[in-house]
Amino acid sequence: MNRQQRRASKGNGTGNGAGNGTGGGSDDSRLDQAMALHQAGRLMEADAHYRQILEQHPTDPNALRLRGALAYQLGNPAAAAELLAEARKADPKNPEVLTLLGLALEGAGNPEAAEQAYRKALSLSPKSPEIWNNLGALLRETGTLQKAAEAFGRAVVLKPDYVEAYQNLGVTLYRMGSYGAALAAFETGLNYAPNDADMMLNYGVVLSASNRVEEAAACFKAVLELAPDDPDSLTNLAAALMRLEQLSEAEDIARHALSIAPESAGAMANLAMILTAARHFDEAEALYHDALRATPDFADIWGNFGNMLTATDRLEEAAVAYDKAYKLDPSDARHAFQLALCHLGQGNLAKGWALYESGLDCGERVPVTSPDLPRWQGDALKGRRLLIVPEQGLGDEIRSLSCLPDVVRAAGEGANILVGCDPRLQGLVQRAFPTVETIGRPDIANAQADVSIPVASLPKLFRTALSDFPETAGYFTADPDQVAAIKKRLDQLGSGLKVGIAWRSGLRRVRSQAALTEIAQWQKVLSVPNVHFVNLQYGVQPEELEGRSITHFDDIDLFNDLDGAAALTQACDLVINMGTSVGDMAGALDVPCWSLLLKPEWITLGAERHPFYPNTDVFWRMPDEEWPAVLARVAERLALISKA
């Protein structure tokens, strides 16, 4: 989150603390004069007047309160706390004094006493939205996010147009990962203050975190209309455009942000992140070093630096960077998850799979909503029923189900296993594992079971070393009748290899464009003689096939009909893909497969071949290569086997 309102430094609604009440033994005219100086911003003169009053009336509650408020304004919270503690003794039932005391104690590094002061103030003035807001800000800073959100919620109930509290509530809910509720809080606040640039900026940050990137970019542009050249908005807009694969525009905006704030470590790191995506690694690395010299304890910069090191295949250095980020901010599970992938990419499976569980806490792994059940630990079920909960990503699901034979063995004879999966996979899973029961994603929330485990947590139990992976490939079987029928159709193409191909992800922007290709880049491959190419690319566009010798079966829906897609895949002699679910399907069906991967790719677990799929060969794109060079190697090898 970028900018946020922290608390009502007004205390209990009295401006700068110099706003109400005289009396208690001091000369009213002298106190009025001191207050006038205070309100006029002539702080040192006001302090001298307050001091003179207290020399004559040392227990005057108003002078103590006002001088304490002034000390807080001047950046001396310890002195403020001493004065306000004396004011409390003189006026123990004044909620304003207690509120100011809470602010001072918090500033002096005593959050426990600050919380006590706020709660005492609330006992005297329970309907003060400002005090609830201050308490919420304190609780958020101490990490008590749920209680902080409740306090901010009380504030906005008491004062429905309390814009600052909506801002605080939205920030807190964002930190809790409750993006929908955070968006609702910001939207309500913006209804009352539609031109609040800070709130609009934070609203955009949550939109981006919610993968509503186009809306986020529009939001950041709207902020820039209110606050032109605002560095935070420029930085966030650049990051959003990067995610939208608009790298050139993103780079221009990030450079502009850095020119406005040349000392900003965040602006340096943001430009470095975009340059990494554009594969301009040398400049990116130099910027990361500059940013970390400026702010060596900035966890996110260490994490993004780790991403750059990973992209250049320097995994040992990347692990150090991720570990640094994780230690600086252990509450951010993203750093643990990136460290997990780094360990897995080096073949450190025990460490990697253990940290891989952090993906459940940061949104990188999203299991389908399911009953809250004890986690299965890989032991015999002994009459209990196990629910395997699917996660996002068809390829991840197919790959993780390679552990299902191990699950069946570990669960014991006659075990009751319920496999949740994408409904499109149910036929394949049931055919491959007739002793288990399958259930589609929509029905999992009401499934009856005793224990459960997310499907991508299965390798943690059964794949802790490379020697744990089966030496033989394949665990799915396509419908034999469908396969036979499709083979007849493929035979009509003539002699030669039947090679299924997929050149990108069917879902735009799911993967980095650097990891994918365009069909136009495949010309050398498509020119190999004695080969018939078959489309396995779901979501294919007509213009991608136009003028190319690629056979496409209109009657097979490659996205929705996975039984048909599996049969078509199994009918091929070879599958060439970009490491998408097409390759996972080929691997699961034991169809020879070539996967073109951007090195490094954690899923190969530090091996040159694909451990999950012994039938799969990997063609690596090295960090300093472009895809045409890799595709040339593919074409060369394909030409060799097509002659055999």
Sequence and secondary structure as in RCSB ss.txt:
>XXXX:A:sequence
MNRQQRRASKGNGTGNGAGNGTGGGSDDSRLDQAMALHQAGRLMEADAHYRQILEQHPTDPNALRLRGALAYQLG
NPAAAAELLAEARKADPKNPEVLTLLGLALEGAGNPEAAEQAYRKALSLSPKSPEIWNNLGALLRETGTLQKAAE
AFGRAVVLKPDYVEAYQNLGVTLYRMGSYGAALAAFETGLNYAPNDADMMLNYGVVLSASNRVEEAAACFKAVLE
LAPDDPDSLTNLAAALMRLEQLSEAEDIARHALSIAPESAGAMANLAMILTAARHFDEAEALYHDALRATPDFAD
IWGNFGNMLTATDRLEEAAVAYDKAYKLDPSDARHAFQLALCHLGQGNLAKGWALYESGLDCGERVPVTSPDLPR
WQGDALKGRRLLIVPEQGLGDEIRSLSCLPDVVRAAGEGANILVGCDPRLQGLVQRAFPTVETIGRPDIANAQAD
VSIPVASLPKLFRTALSDFPETAGYFTADPDQVAAIKKRLDQLGSGLKVGIAWRSGLRRVRSQAALTEIAQWQKV
LSVPNVHFVNLQYGVQPEELEGRSITHFDDIDLFNDLDGAAALTQACDLVINMGTSVGDMAGALDVPCWSLLLKP
EWITLGAERHPFYPNTDVFWRMPDEEWPAVLARVAERLALISKA
>XXXX:A:secstr
        TTTTT TTTTSS   SSS HHHHHHHHHHHHTT HHHHHHHHHHHHHH TT HHHHHHHHHHHHHTT
 HHHHHHHHHHHHHHSTT HHHHHHHHHHHHHTT HHHHHHHHHHHHHH TT HHHHHHHHHHHHHTT HHHHHH
HHHHHHHHSTT HHHHHHHHHHHHHTT HHHHHHHHHHHHHH TT HHHHHHHHHHHHHTT HHHHHHHHHHHHH
HSTT HHHHHHHHHHHHHTT HHHHHHHHHHHHHHSTT HHHHHHHHHHHHHTT HHHHHHHHHHHHHH TT HH
HHHHHHHHHHHTT HHHHHHHHHHHHHH TT HHHHHHHHHHHHHTT HHHHHHHHTTHHHHTSS         B
  S   TT EEEEE  S HHHHHHHGGGHHHHHHHH TT EEEEEE GGGHHHHHHH TTSEEEEGGGGGG   S
EEEEGGGHHHHH SSGGGS SS       HHHHHHHHHHHHTT SSEEEEE  S SSTTSS GGG   GGGGHHH
HT TTEEEEE  TT  HHHHTTS EE  TTS TTT HHHHHHHHHHSSEEEESSSHHHHHHHHTT  EEEEEES 
 GGGTT SS TT TTEEEEEE TT  HHHHHHHHHHHHHHHHH 
